[in-house]
């Protein structure tokens, strides 16, 4: 992934309980992850906000264990020490659950 406002989500599709949202930050920043389901309802994300040391790539681990199969939209916002706010995304993620 090239530096900028791109957002990578992996693994995608997600067969398990965790996914990673990865962005590039140009400076130390506070990073916040937001997600919505296909009906545009906000999804609850534990530890949705974290701090990042930049410049560099930052991966935020997201627990999706309680989320059902479907397509989800993600956006990540980073706010640098300088006050610069950058929006990364949107990006989509498919979650595929196997029936037992």
N, C-alpha and C positions, 0 to 999 in steps of 0.2 A: 504494500500500500504506500502510495506517495504522500509526502507531507501535504497538509492543506486541511480541507474541511471534510474529507472522506471519513466514513465510518465503516469499519469491517466488523461483521458478526460471524462468529464461528464456534462450533461446527454449524453448518447451515446446509441442509436441514438439521435440526437438533433432535437426535434420538434419545438423549438422556436428560439429566436433571439440571445441567449447568451449561451456560454459553458464555462466551467472552465478547465484550464490546471493546474494540481497539480503536484509538485515535492517536494523532500526533499533536503534542502540545509544544509550543515554542518557548514557554517559560513555566516556572512553577505555577500551578493552577489548582483550583477547585473544580472537580469534574462531577457532573450530575447526569444520571441516566434516566430517561423517561421512555415509557412504552405504552402502546395502545393496542387493543385487539381489533379485529376486522369491523366491529360495530363502533369503533372509536371510543371505547370505554377505557379509561386509564387503568393500567395494571399496577398492582402493588409490587414494589421492588425493595427488598431488604438491602440495606447498605447502598442506597442509590447514589449517595454522595461520598466522594473520596478525594484525597489530595494527591497531586502528581508532581513529580520533580521533572522539570524540563530543561533544555529541550530533549524530546525523545518520544518514543511510543509508550502509551499507557493502555494497559488492559484491565478492564473492570469485569470481574466475575459476577454473573447474574444467576441466581437460583430460579429456575423455571419449573421446579418439581410440581407445583400446584396448578400450573397452567395446562389447559387442555390442548388437544391437537388443533392446529389452525395457523393462520398467518398473522404476524404481529409487526407493528411499525415501531421503530426505535429512533430516538433523537438523543444526542449527547451534547451538553453545553459545558464549555470550559470557560472559566473566568480566571484570567491571569493575575499575578501580583500587581501588574501595572493597571488593572481594571479593565483590560481588553476582554470582551466577551465574544466567544466564537461558537457558532452552532454547527455541529457535525451531523450529517444525515439530511433527510431521513434515510433509513435503510429498513429492509424487510427481512424477517426471519420466519421460517416455517418450522413448526414443531410437529413431529410425527410420533404418536404414541401407539404402541402395539397393544392390542386387546389380549388379555390373558385367557 
